[in-house]
Structure formats: C-alpha cells, structure tokens
Amino acid sequence: MVMKSLQVVQAFDRAPIEALPVDEGGDLERKLAAASRVFRDRGGWLKPHQRSAVLLKTAALLEGRQAHFTQLIAREGGKPLADARVEVVRAIDGLRNAADTLRPFAGREVPMGLTPAADGRWAFTTREPLGVVAAISAFNHPLNLIVHQVAPAVAVGCPVIIKPAPVTPLSCLALVKLFHEAGLDEPWCQTLITDDNALAERLATDARVAFLSFIGSAKVGWYLRSRLPPGTRCALEHGGAAPAIVDRSAELDGLIEPLVKGGYYHAGQVCVSVQRIFVHEALLPDFVERFAARVATLRVGDPLHADTEMGPLILPRETERVTAWVDEAVQGGARLLGGGRLSATTLKPAVLVKPAADAKVSTLEVFGPVTCVYGFTELDQAIEAANALPFAFQASVFSQALGPALRVAQRVDASTVLINDHTAFRTDWMPFAGLRQSGYGVGGIPATMHDLSHEKMVVFRHGA
C-alpha cells in the first residue's frame, strides 16, 4: 500500500521543501476520540497555572527559534523575511497574551436578595471550557493564525485539533511540537494534515466538536456553518475589500507610506488589505502620481532575500486570476499604473485608477498586489461607495479635520475604523471581526478565550 503524501513547496519558485504524510479517516477518528476522552475526564483537566506555564514555555521555546520559524514562513508562505520576522514576534507575544489573559479570566457574582423569593441565597459564576475545538486555518499567516486559534484553546482548557492550510503546514507542525515540548500532552493539541476537503468537513461537523474556528473563504466558511450539528458554536473569519477614504483635509506626506504598506503587505494577501482608496478630487491627481511612484519602488522578488519588500502569491493560479481581473478592469476603462508578471507566482504591484463600479476589482476581494483609486467630491459619496459591498471588516479615513474623520467613523460599515492609518493594522489582543459576509463572531486572543468558554452559575442557599 502506497502512503499518501503532501508535497510542500516554496511559494516563490515552487522548489520542493518536504513531503509530509497525510492523515486519513482513521487518523481523524483516533484524534477526535483522544480529544473527546481527555475533555470528558474532568479530573485530568489542567489547572490554570499549568496551562499558563505551557503557554509561557512555548513562547520561550519559540523565542529561541525565531530564525528557524522566520525561514519557514518565508519559504512555504512567500512572506518577505522582514515581515516574517514580525510575524514570529507577534506569535511569541500572542502566546504570552493568552497566558496573561488567564489572570483576570473569571466569573462574577450575581446579586441575590433583590426580591423576597431570592433572599437567603448567594450566586456566582465560574468559567468552564466548552469542549473540543476544531480549527481550520489559512495560509497567509501560517504561524500567527495558528497561535490565534490554538493558544486560546490551550489557555481555557479546550482540546484542539488544528488543520493548517495544505500549502503552509510546516509552521503549524513546528509550533505544535513546541507545545508538546513545553509539556502539553498530545491529545490536548493535535494536527490534521490533509488536502482532502471532505475530511476537513468531517472534522468541522463532527458531533464531538463543540466549537469550530474557521479562517478562510466566505464560501467555505458559511457552508461549514450550515452543516454544524445543533449546539456547535463557531467563529468565521473571511475577507473583504477594505476601503480607505482620503478627505480633502488630508496631508499626502503622511498617508502615502501607510497606504502602500496596507495595500501591498504580503502581496495584498491579507483579509483587511487596503483595496479601495477613495480620494477627494482636489487631491486625486497629486495622490495618484505620488502613490504610484512609491508603489513602483517596491522591491519585488524572492522573499528569502533580505531587501525584498513584496513576495509572491501563494499559487500560480492566483496570479492568473488576479491578472485576469486587472485586464478586465483595464478593458472597462481603468487606467493601469505598474503591473505585470515576474514569475509564475509573482506579480508586480499594480494601481488601477477609476475602475468601473461593477468590475471584479471593485466588487470582490482581490487578495493580490492591486489597489483601486476612485475620486469623490462629497464625503458622503465616498461613504456610500465604501458601504456598497456585502463585506464589512476594517476601514480607514485620512483627515486632518476632526469632523470628517468622525463622520466616516460613525457612518462607514466596519467593525474597526482606523483614523490616519491603513486598514491592515491590528494588534493581537484587540477585537477583530468581519461583519456581514466577512465573518461571524469576534477574533483576537482575549475575545476567542471568552468564546471558547461558558459561564456556569452556582446558587448557594445559606439560610432562611
């Protein structure tokens, strides 16, 4: 019998990295059974101090191997070394954040005696883990997304089975090994390595799973949610087409760099990447000239080169798709600045000026190194255009005047509005939520810990 394997390649040049054995149906059943067994054994639950110690030890181990993980991220995911280093630092901090959040992670007193019937009682709540967590992750942050899904589960005491994206499994496997090295028994944190969508669906929809954490496409995420058994909770993190509004009062000197970073970080493969830039017509010619000039200077190429600022897309088919969308926009009347192809997976960054409102680049998530620039004369026109899509995640406004900034903050549809910063900014402890088709539930490590636990109330009758 030939063992199936998963070939992991470098995103940039498709050179082989490693062939991994894949999990099959029997492996999934064993892992689900092990996770369910340790959760049912309440006497074996780890104490908070034990969970905190595991998280802190894992953080220390990761800190000692930063160079190794930086290389893994750059090779399998194509993120430039400088950004990969930042991802590792964030992951270390995320592990510590989960441990720190355990300190105030507690229940509350529920007042009694407010009516005669409630007299003579004392009530309080505690927080308990929900149960087995199935986590399905995405490729674009192959280490930090795993931390966001696994660390909260470990912190609150939920067994977790994590399925990384099949194109970027190595960072996940290496991190889970660190958890085990830090003293966490394997049934509390297991991996599912597969490119079989049916097997992934079996993991997500198994009745023993109490919570599904999904990061990926809206089509798959909403489908899986529709298939969950009664009682299974979930959090879905999808994508968007993030808007940035440049008010007439904005100073171009302070916004070109953040918008370039937000639009082309990781070649635009970020769920809150700057995609649609609405610029007041009074600033539009100068903005387009300066923005496109800066984009043209981005150093594009091999992510393993120290000076690379933008690397490849994850798969050759993604370059084909993005190229087709850009061509469609140009045929529809958009002006193209930059663009072109460097390799099977690497595109030069592109700026599209005034693409049609119904073009794919205007209505769908590009998830590539393309930004679209539109003009407006009245601020409410820009707000209406920003709100026109069925996605809503993070948005930004650039303004030196308080009134326009607050008007956008109040009226744009978004879970987070950034003022004078790009849409892709986040910290790992802040709430992070897609609205409408962009997601369900709230991410961020403390918020996820809350969702992976529930309150249990104890009512003590202490006398007449």
C-alpha positions in Angstrom: 0.0 0.0 0.0 1.4 3.4 -1.0 1.2 6.1 1.7 -0.3 9.3 0.5 1.8 12.4 1.0 1.5 16.1 0.7 4.3 17.9 -1.1 5.1 21.3 0.4 6.9 23.7 -1.9 8.4 27.2 -1.7 5.8 29.8 -2.8 8.3 31.8 -4.8 9.9 29.3 -7.1 7.9 26.1 -6.4 11.0 24.3 -5.2 10.2 21.2 -3.0 10.7 21.7 0.7 9.3 18.5 2.3 6.8 15.7 1.6 4.5 15.1 4.6 2.4 12.0 5.3 -1.3 12.9 5.3 -4.0 12.0 7.7 -6.9 9.8 6.6 -10.3 8.9 8.0 -8.9 6.5 10.6 -6.4 9.1 11.9 -9.1 11.7 12.3 -11.3 9.3 14.2 -8.4 8.5 16.6 -7.7 12.2 17.1 -11.3 13.1 17.8 -11.6 10.2 20.2 -8.5 11.2 22.1 -9.6 14.8 22.3 -13.1 13.8 23.5 -11.7 11.4 26.0 -9.4 13.9 27.7 -12.1 16.5 27.9 -14.6 14.1 29.4 -12.1 13.3 32.2 -12.7 16.3 34.4 -10.2 15.0 36.9 -7.5 15.3 34.3 -8.2 18.9 33.3 -5.1 21.1 33.5 -5.1 23.7 36.2 -4.9 27.4 35.2 -1.3 27.6 36.4 -0.4 24.5 34.3 -1.9 26.0 31.2 -0.2 29.3 31.8 3.1 27.5 32.3 2.7 25.6 29.0 1.9 28.9 27.1 4.9 30.7 28.6 7.3 27.8 28.0 6.1 27.6 24.4 6.7 31.3 24.0 10.2 30.9 25.3 10.9 28.0 23.0 9.6 29.9 20.0 11.7 32.9 21.0 14.8 30.8 21.0 14.0 29.5 17.4 12.9 32.8 15.8 15.3 32.4 12.8 14.0 28.9 12.0 10.4 30.0 12.0 11.1 33.1 10.0 12.7 30.9 7.3 9.7 28.5 7.4 7.2 31.4 7.0 9.2 32.9 4.1 9.7 29.6 2.3 6.3 28.0 2.5 4.2 31.1 2.6 6.2 33.6 0.5 6.2 36.4 3.1 9.4 38.5 2.9 11.9 37.9 5.7 11.3 41.3 7.3 7.6 40.7 7.6 8.1 37.0 8.6 10.3 38.2 11.5 7.4 40.4 12.6 5.0 37.5 12.4 7.2 35.4 14.7 7.5 38.3 17.2 3.7 38.6 17.2 3.2 34.9 17.7 5.5 35.0 20.8 3.5 37.9 22.2 0.3 36.1 21.4 1.2 33.1 23.5 2.1 35.4 26.4 -1.1 37.4 25.9 -3.1 34.2 26.3 -1.3 33.4 29.5 -1.7 36.9 30.8 -5.4 36.9 30.0 -5.9 33.9 32.4 -5.2 36.2 35.4 -8.5 38.2 35.1 -10.3 35.3 33.4 -13.0 34.6 35.9 -16.7 34.6 36.7 -18.7 37.1 38.6 -21.2 37.5 41.5 -24.8 37.5 40.6 -26.8 39.6 43.1 -29.4 37.8 45.1 -31.9 39.2 47.7 -33.3 41.7 45.3 -36.8 40.1 45.8 -38.2 38.2 48.7 -38.0 35.0 46.6 -34.3 35.5 46.1 -33.5 36.1 49.7 -31.0 33.9 51.6 -29.0 32.9 48.5 -25.6 33.6 47.2 -24.8 33.2 43.5 -21.7 33.4 41.5 -20.4 32.2 38.1 -17.3 30.4 37.0 -15.9 29.9 33.5 -15.5 26.5 32.1 -14.1 25.3 28.7 -16.7 24.5 26.0 -15.2 21.3 24.7 -13.3 20.0 21.7 -12.2 22.7 19.2 -11.8 22.1 15.5 -9.6 24.8 14.0 -9.2 25.2 10.2 -6.6 27.8 9.3 -5.4 29.9 6.3 -2.1 30.2 4.5 -1.3 33.9 4.7 0.0 34.0 8.3 1.0 30.3 8.8 2.3 30.8 12.3 0.4 33.6 13.9 -3.1 32.4 12.7 -2.3 29.1 14.4 -1.4 30.9 17.6 -4.7 32.8 17.4 -6.6 29.5 17.1 -4.6 27.2 19.4 -3.3 29.4 22.2 -6.9 30.5 23.4 -8.0 26.8 23.4 -4.9 25.8 25.4 -5.4 28.7 27.8 -9.1 27.9 28.6 -8.6 24.1 28.6 -10.2 23.0 25.4 -8.6 20.2 23.4 -7.9 21.5 19.9 -7.4 19.8 16.5 -5.8 22.2 14.1 -5.9 21.8 10.3 -3.4 24.2 8.6 -3.7 25.2 5.0 -2.3 22.4 2.9 0.2 24.8 1.2 1.6 26.0 4.5 1.6 23.2 7.1 5.2 23.4 8.3 4.9 26.3 10.6 1.9 24.8 12.3 3.6 21.4 12.8 6.7 23.0 14.2 4.6 25.1 16.7 2.5 22.2 17.8 5.8 20.3 18.5 6.8 23.2 20.7 3.6 22.9 22.7 4.3 19.2 23.3 7.9 20.0 24.2 6.6 22.6 26.7 4.7 19.8 28.5 1.3 19.7 26.8 0.1 16.1 26.3 -0.7 15.4 22.7 -4.5 14.8 23.0 -4.8 18.5 24.1 -3.3 19.8 20.8 -3.3 17.7 17.6 -2.9 18.4 13.9 -4.8 17.2 10.9 -2.7 17.3 7.8 -4.7 16.9 4.7 -5.7 18.5 1.4 -9.0 16.4 1.4 -11.8 18.9 1.8 -14.3 16.1 2.7 -12.1 15.0 5.6 -11.8 18.6 6.8 -15.6 18.9 6.7 -15.8 15.7 8.8 -13.6 17.4 11.4 -15.6 20.6 11.4 -19.0 18.9 11.6 -18.3 16.0 14.0 -20.8 15.9 16.8 -18.0 15.7 19.4 -16.8 19.2 18.3 -18.1 22.0 20.5 -16.6 24.9 18.6 -15.4 25.5 15.0 -12.8 28.2 14.4 -12.5 28.8 10.7 -10.3 31.2 8.8 -10.6 31.2 5.0 -13.0 31.8 2.2 -16.5 33.0 2.8 -18.0 30.3 0.5 -16.4 27.5 2.6 -17.0 29.1 6.0 -20.7 29.8 5.5 -21.2 26.3 4.1 -19.5 24.7 7.1 -21.6 26.8 9.4 -24.7 25.5 7.7 -23.6 21.9 8.3 -22.8 22.2 12.0 -24.7 19.9 14.4 -27.1 21.6 16.8 -25.3 23.2 19.7 -21.9 23.6 18.0 -20.7 27.2 18.1 -18.4 28.8 15.6 -16.3 31.8 14.6 -15.7 32.6 11.0 -13.0 35.0 9.7 -13.4 35.7 6.0 -12.2 38.5 3.8 -13.3 41.9 2.5 -12.4 44.7 0.1 -11.2 47.3 2.7 -12.0 50.9 1.9 -9.7 53.9 2.8 -11.1 57.4 2.4 -8.8 60.3 1.9 -10.6 63.5 3.0 -9.9 66.9 1.3 -8.1 68.0 4.5 -5.6 65.1 4.5 -1.9 65.7 4.2 -0.4 63.5 1.4 3.0 63.5 3.1 1.6 61.4 5.9 -0.5 58.9 4.1 1.4 57.6 1.1 3.6 55.2 3.1 0.9 53.6 5.2 -1.4 53.1 2.3 1.3 51.5 0.3 2.1 49.2 3.3 -1.5 48.4 3.8 -2.2 47.7 0.2 0.9 45.6 -0.7 1.9 43.9 2.5 2.3 40.2 1.8 1.3 41.0 -1.8 -2.1 42.0 -0.7 -2.9 38.6 0.7 -4.5 39.9 3.9 -8.2 39.9 4.7 -8.1 43.6 5.6 -5.7 44.7 2.9 -6.2 48.2 1.5 -8.1 47.6 -1.7 -10.4 50.6 -2.5 -9.0 54.1 -2.0 -11.5 56.9 -2.3 -9.7 60.3 -2.7 -11.2 63.8 -2.9 -10.9 65.1 -6.4 -8.9 68.1 -5.3 -6.1 65.7 -4.2 -6.6 63.0 -6.7 -4.0 63.9 -9.4 -1.3 64.5 -6.9 -2.2 61.5 -4.9 -2.2 59.1 -7.9 1.2 60.4 -9.0 2.9 60.1 -5.6 1.2 56.8 -4.7 2.0 55.1 -8.0 5.6 56.4 -7.8 6.1 54.9 -4.4 4.5 51.6 -5.4 6.8 51.4 -8.4 9.8 51.4 -6.0 8.7 48.4 -4.0 11.4 45.7 -4.2 9.6 42.6 -5.5 11.1 39.1 -5.7 12.5 36.2 -3.7 11.2 36.5 -0.1 14.4 35.0 1.2 16.4 38.0 0.0 16.9 40.4 2.9 15.9 43.5 0.9 12.7 42.1 -0.6 9.5 44.1 0.3 6.9 42.1 -1.6 7.0 38.4 -2.5 4.8 36.0 -4.5 1.2 35.0 -4.4 0.7 31.6 -2.9 -0.1 29.6 -6.1 0.3 30.1 -9.9 -3.5 30.0 -10.3 -3.8 33.1 -8.1 -1.5 35.1 -10.4 -3.7 34.0 -13.3 -6.9 35.1 -11.6 -5.5 38.5 -10.4 -4.1 39.2 -13.9 -7.5 38.4 -15.5 -9.2 40.8 -13.1 -6.8 43.6 -13.8 -7.2 43.0 -17.6 -11.0 43.2 -17.2 -10.7 46.5 -15.3 -8.5 48.0 -18.0 -10.8 46.9 -20.7 -13.6 48.5 -18.8 -11.8 51.9 -18.8 -9.5 51.8 -15.8 -6.0 53.4 -16.1 -3.3 50.9 -15.1 -0.1 52.1 -13.4 2.5 49.4 -12.9 1.6 45.7 -13.0 3.0 42.8 -15.0 4.4 39.5 -14.1 7.8 38.5 -12.7 7.3 34.7 -12.4 4.7 32.0 -12.2 3.7 33.2 -8.7 5.0 36.8 -8.6 3.2 39.9 -9.9 4.5 43.4 -10.0 2.3 45.7 -7.8 -0.5 47.4 -9.8 -2.6 50.6 -9.3 -5.9 50.9 -11.1 -7.3 54.4 -11.4 -11.1 54.7 -11.5 -12.1 51.1 -12.4 -15.8 50.6 -13.2 -18.0 50.2 -10.2 -19.1 46.7 -11.4 -15.6 45.4 -12.2 -14.4 42.4 -10.2 -11.6 44.5 -8.6 -14.3 46.9 -7.3 -16.8 44.3 -6.0 -14.8 41.3 -4.9 -11.7 40.7 -2.7 -8.7 40.9 -4.9 -6.3 39.2 -2.5 -3.4 40.2 -4.6 -1.0 43.2 -5.2 -3.6 45.6 -6.6 -5.2 48.7 -5.2 -8.0 50.7 -6.8 -8.3 54.5 -6.6 -11.5 56.4 -7.1 -12.4 60.1 -6.9 -15.2 61.8 -5.0 -16.4 65.4 -4.4 -18.6 64.9 -1.3 -17.6 62.9 1.7 -21.0 61.1 1.8 -20.4 59.9 -1.7 -17.2 58.1 -0.6 -19.0 56.6 2.5 -21.8 55.3 0.3 -19.4 53.7 -2.1 -17.4 52.2 0.8 -20.6 50.7 2.2 -21.9 49.4 -1.2 -20.5 45.8 -0.9 -21.8 42.9 1.1 -18.4 42.8 3.0 -17.5 44.8 6.1 -14.4 44.4 8.1 -11.8 47.2 8.8 -11.9 50.6 7.1 -9.8 53.8 7.4 -10.0 57.5 6.9 -7.2 60.0 6.5 -8.1 63.5 7.6 -6.6 66.5 9.4 -10.0 67.7 10.4 -11.9 66.1 13.3 -15.4 66.4 11.8 -14.8 64.4 8.6 -12.8 61.8 10.5 -15.6 61.3 13.0 -18.3 61.3 10.3 -16.6 58.4 8.5 -16.0 56.6 11.8 -19.7 56.9 12.6 -21.1 56.1 9.2 -18.9 53.6 7.4 -19.8 50.0 7.8 -16.9 48.3 9.6 -16.0 46.6 12.8 -12.9 48.8 13.2 -12.3 52.3 11.7 -8.7 53.5 11.7 -8.0 57.2 11.5 -4.9 58.3 9.7 -3.7 54.7 9.4 -4.1 51.8 6.9 -6.8 49.2 7.1 -4.5 46.3 7.8 -3.4 47.5 11.2 -4.2 45.2 14.1 -2.8 44.1 17.4 -3.4 40.5 18.5 -5.3 41.5 21.7 -7.8 43.8 20.1 -11.2 42.5 18.9 -11.1 41.5 15.2 -14.3 40.8 13.5 -15.7 40.6 10.0 -19.3 41.8 9.6 -21.9 40.8 7.0 -20.4 38.2 4.7 -16.9 39.0 6.1 -17.3 36.8 9.1 -19.2 35.7 12.2 -18.1 36.2 15.8 -15.1 38.1 17.2 -11.4 37.1 16.9 -8.5 38.4 18.9 -7.0 36.3 21.6 -8.9 37.5 24.7 -12.2 37.5 22.7 -11.6 34.0 21.5 -10.9 32.8 25.0 -14.2 34.2 26.1 -16.0 32.4 23.2 -14.3 29.1 24.0 -15.7 29.1 27.5 -19.1 29.4 29.1 -20.3 30.7 32.4 -21.6 28.2 35.0 -23.7 29.7 37.8 -23.7 28.3 41.3 -26.5 29.3 43.6 -26.0 28.6 47.3 -28.9 28.7 49.7 -27.5 29.6 53.0 -30.5 30.1 55.3 -34.0 31.4 55.8 
